Amino acid sequence: INAEYMGASVLVHHPSSAVAVISLNRPEQLNAMNLELLTLLAQTFRDCRANPALRALVLTGEGKAFSAGIDLTFAMQIFQGKSDVFGGPNDPVFEMRQSPIPIIGAVNGHAITGGFELALNCDFLLGSPTATFMDTHTKFGIYPAWGLSQLLPRLIGDARAKQVSLTAQPINAELAERWGLLNEVVPSDQLLPTAIRYAEAIATNVPDLVARYKQVMNDGQDMGLQQALAMESKRGTEYYQQMPPHLFEQMKAFLTARSKAK
């Protein structure tokens, strides 16, 4: 990861060579996203994807918030300018969706509107007790463009998603966990360490299969169950034919070690 990101509006640090923690770094603005941050975040995800050593990513925010969304003081520039932050080269959500590397969201504090959408585009979410989710698109007359209208209903159900988005009322960490938006709520001082532990666990697995597994799960979301099962079976059969010999040796070694441990 390029060193110039350090000290800018996006920070990157490596707990290990296989894991990167990406932090939004405008804490005084509750990590509201201006054009600089959006551009840097998109570039960061591209750089991570190009780094063959990386196996898992953690996305979080510095300070008391995950992200308050698009910085509304720059709204016209971002929404109506030629900034390419929606579907173009400066679009961090587009880059997140292209990533074969799993992304864990560590939600500390507020995740509002665009920040909520960043969270939803992670592969799974952990939160602190202060995690709060709010969709203010209807409050300010802004159309969703990063997936909130489609991803949230798939995650928590249509009626609950409509409650969140049409009322523009916040939901707290306890409710978010109960509804399945957060996988887990952990103490604030344990949020990042817990996310990193999950990332390290992912990093110990076979990277090619992790990427393929993430892809087949994502692709299946757009299909009916029978079509998705057929897709998995077809891809699995194709994969078996080209499995490298060392994976079979690893299976034998695992079984041998387990037998000796009994």
Solvent accessible surface area in square Angstrom, and as a share of the most:
residue,aa,sasa,rsa
1,I,61,0.31
2,N,71,0.37
3,A,83,0.64
4,E,117,0.52
5,Y,5,0.02
6,M,103,0.46
7,G,69,0.66
8,A,27,0.21
9,S,8,0.05
10,V,0,0.00
11,L,36,0.18
12,V,5,0.03
13,H,80,0.36
14,H,77,0.34
15,P,55,0.34
16,S,39,0.25
17,S,90,0.58
18,A,19,0.15
19,V,0,0.00
20,A,0,0.00
21,V,0,0.00
22,I,0,0.00
23,S,4,0.02
24,L,0,0.00
25,N,36,0.18
26,R,37,0.13
27,P,53,0.33
28,E,153,0.68
29,Q,83,0.37
30,L,78,0.39
31,N,0,0.00
32,A,11,0.09
33,M,0,0.00
34,N,21,0.11
35,L,47,0.23
36,E,94,0.42
37,L,0,0.00
38,L,0,0.00
39,T,48,0.28
40,L,32,0.16
41,L,0,0.00
42,A,0,0.00
43,Q,60,0.27
44,T,0,0.00
45,F,2,0.01
46,R,62,0.22
47,D,29,0.15
48,C,1,0.00
49,R,89,0.33
50,A,82,0.64
51,N,39,0.20
52,P,118,0.74
53,A,48,0.37
54,L,6,0.03
55,R,74,0.27
56,A,0,0.00
57,L,1,0.01
58,V,0,0.00
59,L,0,0.00
60,T,10,0.06
61,G,6,0.05
62,E,62,0.28
63,G,52,0.50
64,K,176,0.75
65,A,0,0.00
66,F,0,0.00
67,S,0,0.00
68,A,28,0.21
69,G,1,0.01
70,I,20,0.10
71,D,15,0.08
72,L,87,0.43
73,T,116,0.67
74,F,81,0.34
75,A,24,0.19
76,M,150,0.67
77,Q,86,0.38
78,I,3,0.02
79,F,73,0.30
80,Q,144,0.64
81,G,38,0.37
82,K,200,0.85
83,S,11,0.07
84,D,75,0.39
85,V,1,0.01
86,F,72,0.30
87,G,58,0.56
88,G,15,0.15
89,P,81,0.51
90,N,34,0.17
91,D,6,0.03
92,P,0,0.00
93,V,1,0.00
94,F,87,0.36
95,E,7,0.03
96,M,2,0.01
97,R,125,0.46
98,Q,85,0.38
99,S,5,0.03
100,P,56,0.35
101,I,15,0.07
102,P,11,0.07
103,I,1,0.01
104,I,0,0.00
105,G,0,0.00
106,A,0,0.00
107,V,0,0.00
108,N,25,0.13
109,G,3,0.03
110,H,75,0.33
111,A,0,0.00
112,I,32,0.16
113,T,15,0.09
114,G,3,0.03
115,G,0,0.00
116,F,0,0.00
117,E,6,0.03
118,L,0,0.00
119,A,0,0.00
120,L,17,0.09
121,N,20,0.10
122,C,12,0.07
123,D,59,0.30
124,F,55,0.23
125,L,7,0.03
126,L,1,0.00
127,G,0,0.00
128,S,2,0.01
129,P,80,0.50
130,T,85,0.50
131,A,0,0.00
132,T,23,0.14
133,F,0,0.00
134,M,37,0.17
135,D,4,0.02
136,T,12,0.07
137,H,12,0.05
138,T,78,0.45
139,K,114,0.48
140,F,111,0.46
141,G,71,0.68
142,I,40,0.20
143,Y,192,0.73
144,P,34,0.21
145,A,63,0.49
146,W,5,0.02
147,G,16,0.15
148,L,2,0.01
149,S,57,0.37
150,Q,101,0.45
151,L,56,0.28
152,L,1,0.00
153,P,35,0.22
154,R,141,0.51
155,L,85,0.42
156,I,11,0.05
157,G,31,0.30
158,D,82,0.42
159,A,80,0.62
160,R,104,0.38
161,A,5,0.04
162,K,103,0.44
163,Q,94,0.42
164,V,2,0.01
165,S,22,0.14
166,L,122,0.61
167,T,66,0.39
168,A,4,0.03
169,Q,106,0.47
170,P,68,0.43
171,I,7,0.04
172,N,83,0.42
173,A,3,0.03
174,E,118,0.53
175,L,37,0.18
176,A,0,0.00
177,E,73,0.33
178,R,161,0.59
179,W,29,0.10
180,G,35,0.34
181,L,3,0.02
182,L,2,0.01
183,N,94,0.48
184,E,57,0.25
185,V,42,0.24
186,V,13,0.08
187,P,82,0.51
188,S,70,0.45
189,D,108,0.56
190,Q,74,0.33
191,L,8,0.04
192,L,56,0.28
193,P,53,0.33
194,T,8,0.05
195,A,0,0.00
196,I,32,0.16
197,R,141,0.51
198,Y,84,0.32
199,A,0,0.00
200,E,55,0.25
201,A,54,0.42
202,I,30,0.15
203,A,19,0.15
204,T,114,0.66
205,N,82,0.42
206,V,55,0.31
207,P,60,0.37
208,D,68,0.35
209,L,61,0.30
210,V,29,0.17
211,A,29,0.22
212,R,108,0.40
213,Y,118,0.45
214,K,26,0.11
215,Q,92,0.41
216,V,26,0.15
217,M,119,0.53
218,N,70,0.36
219,D,34,0.18
220,G,15,0.15
221,Q,120,0.53
222,D,121,0.63
223,M,61,0.27
224,G,48,0.46
225,L,125,0.62
226,Q,136,0.60
227,Q,111,0.50
228,A,18,0.14
229,L,86,0.43
230,A,61,0.48
231,M,23,0.10
232,E,97,0.43
233,S,69,0.44
234,K,129,0.54
235,R,93,0.34
236,G,20,0.19
237,T,75,0.43
238,E,90,0.40
239,Y,23,0.09
240,Y,139,0.53
241,Q,147,0.65
242,Q,95,0.42
243,M,31,0.14
244,P,48,0.30
245,P,106,0.66
246,H,100,0.45
247,L,15,0.08
248,F,93,0.39
249,E,99,0.44
250,Q,95,0.42
251,M,97,0.43
252,K,123,0.52
253,A,61,0.47
254,F,127,0.53
255,L,91,0.45
256,T,69,0.40
257,A,62,0.48
258,R,122,0.44
259,S,74,0.48
260,K,162,0.68
261,A,89,0.69
262,K,193,0.82
